[in-house]
């Protein structure tokens, strides 16, 4: 995996969030880390199946979509509120974009 290795903080957050019980008390920071990890996995899969995006902006759009979908799914299954959802989406997008920028041909 290109962005986050399986022992990264994001990977550990992913395991903690996915395995949390329904109505769990999860911080938006923890969910964001998990979402950025999931987005990186989904992005790598997308690139393997479809090739890399044409530009950095498109790559960022894909990461935002992948991380947002994960956050939405966790909010629905874990019973989080709207504020935590929006904070988590914003932070997950930022973390995923930072991972992309530091580990791709679009780094500058």
Buried (B, 14 or more C-beta within 10 A) or exposed (E): BEBBEEEBBBBBBBEBBBEBEEEBEBBBBBBBBBBBBBBBBBBEEBBEEEEBBEEBEEBBEBBBBBBBBBBBEBBEBBEBEEEBBEBBBBBBBBBBBEBBBEBBEBEE
